Amino acid sequence: MCAVVSPVLTELSRFGRDDGRTRSEGRSFHDCSLGFAVCSDSERAHAAPSPGLEVDASCVWRWVQAYSCELNKRCRPHLKRTNKSYRVDETYIKVKGQDKYLYRAVDSTGQTIDFLLSAKRDTAAAKRFFEKVFSSPANSIPRVINVDKNPAYAAAVNALKAERILPQRVRLRQCKYLNNVIEQDHRTVKKRTWLAKGYGSFQSAWRTLEGIETMSMIRKGRVRWVAKGDVVAEARFIAMLFAIAA
């Protein structure tokens, strides 16, 4: 993800104020853009693309904690709708040496729909995740939800149908091989969380994951007017979100 940093800094430096600072909290736009990259510790050593800019891993970590949740929130209104074939799965994340569970959903083309970190892997957690997914206007009500054999998903979907949050026509399909799309997509997150060697608190893990997942959505092209792989458009989109302009 650090491949995004250099173009972001180049683009933002065109629009930044002379004192190199944004309007919020006195942090520099270099802080902001580097924070968005949500790099792993091993990548941070190479995350100083601007001449004369020294970057310490702890500084980037603080920027991630400060800006990731805000990036996620501001990005949401700009998301394009996904298709109606959902793939849902969870993967584990180490927090203080214990397994926590990152619930994720993608559509059949691999576009990220939503994500949620949970302390438990049970019906309540699955239901909470689905409620988060269906509360977003950018997420279409699915035609089919494909899951693995975890019984918590069936119980959660039945509860949502009973509460009329989810239409009865929505089909739950428990077929593991059809979830290959999301299992492959987990690698984007796992690559960075593995390099982090775990997290010290649930909140720091969640903030970091918000940044990783949101940047992944932007890079996949789920944001309006930002094509997949268009790094310059990504930089301009982030600058627009935070009004980093003359």
PyMOL commands that set and color helices and strands:
alter all, ss='L'
color gray80, all
select helices_A, chain A and resi 2-15+29-37+41-44+57-78+123-135+151-162+176-196+202-220+231-241
alter helices_A, ss='H'
color red, helices_A
select strands_A, chain A and resi 85-95+98-107+112-118+144-147+171-174
alter strands_A, ss='S'
color yellow, strands_A
deselect
rebuild
show_as cartoon
